[in-house]
C-alpha cells in the first residue's frame, strides 16, 4: 500500500458484464493519500463490441463448460487486442 501513498498511478480497468456484448475499458489516474482518502481522474473510457464468434463461444460455454479453456484463451487474446487498439501509446 505504501507504494501508492501520495503518488498517482495509471490503472486500466476492464469489465465485460452480464450482457456478454463487449468490453468496457477505463483508464484512470488513481492515488491514495496519507489519510487513506482516495483520489481518481478518468482519463479515457472506451467500449468495444464483441464479434459474433466471441458471443457464440461465450453462449456455448455457458451451456457446456468443456469449452471453458477455449473461451479463456480466446478472451485473453481478444482483450489484449482491444487494449492495444486504444491504449498502445
C-alpha positions in Angstrom: 0.0 0.0 0.0 2.9 2.4 0.8 3.8 2.4 -3.0 0.6 4.3 -3.8 0.6 6.8 -0.9 0.7 10.4 -2.4 1.6 9.0 -5.8 -0.6 8.8 -8.9 -0.7 5.6 -10.8 -2.4 5.0 -14.2 -4.7 2.0 -13.9 -6.7 0.4 -16.7 -9.9 -1.3 -15.6 -11.6 -3.9 -17.8 -15.2 -5.2 -17.5 -17.4 -7.4 -19.5 -20.8 -7.6 -17.9 -23.7 -10.0 -17.9 -24.9 -8.7 -21.2 -22.0 -10.5 -22.9 -21.9 -7.9 -25.7 -18.5 -6.3 -25.3 -15.7 -5.0 -23.2 -15.7 -1.7 -21.2 -12.2 -0.2 -20.7 -11.5 2.7 -18.3 -8.1 4.3 -17.9 -7.9 6.3 -14.6 -5.3 8.2 -12.7 -5.5 6.9 -9.1 -3.9 7.8 -5.8 -4.3 7.1 -2.1 -3.4 10.0 0.3 -1.7 9.6 3.7 -5.1 9.8 5.4 -6.2 7.0 3.1 -8.6 9.2 1.1 -8.9 8.1 -2.5 -8.5 10.3 -5.5 -9.0 9.5 -9.1 -9.4 11.1 -12.5 -10.9 9.2 -15.5 -8.5 9.8 -18.4 -10.3 7.8 -21.1 -13.2 5.4 -21.5 -13.9 3.0 -24.4 -16.3 0.3 -25.3 -15.6 -2.4 -27.9 -18.4 -4.7 -29.1 -17.6 -8.4 -29.3 -17.8 -10.0 -32.7 -20.4 -12.8 -33.3 -17.8 -15.5 -33.0 -16.9 -14.4 -29.4 -20.5 -14.0 -28.4 -21.3 -17.5 -29.7 -18.3 -19.0 -27.8 -19.5 -17.4 -24.6 -23.0 -18.8 -25.0 -21.7 -22.2 -25.9 -19.5 -22.2 -22.7 -22.5 -21.3 -20.6 -24.2 -24.5 -21.8 -21.1 -26.7 -21.7 -18.1 -25.9 -19.6 -15.9 -28.2 -21.7 -15.3 -25.0 -23.8 -14.0 -23.0 -20.8 -10.4 -23.4 -21.7 -11.1 -22.3 -25.3 -13.1 -19.3 -24.1 -10.4 -18.3 -21.7 -7.7 -18.3 -24.4 -10.0 -16.6 -26.9 -10.9 -13.8 -24.4 -7.4 -13.3 -23.3 -6.3 -12.7 -26.9 -9.4 -10.6 -27.6 -8.9 -8.4 -24.5 -5.2 -7.9 -25.3 -6.1 -6.9 -28.9 -8.8 -4.4 -27.7 -6.5 -2.8 -25.1 -3.7 -2.4 -27.6 -6.1 -0.8 -30.1 -6.9 2.0 -27.6 -4.0 2.2 -25.2 -0.9 1.2 -27.1 0.9 4.5 -26.6 
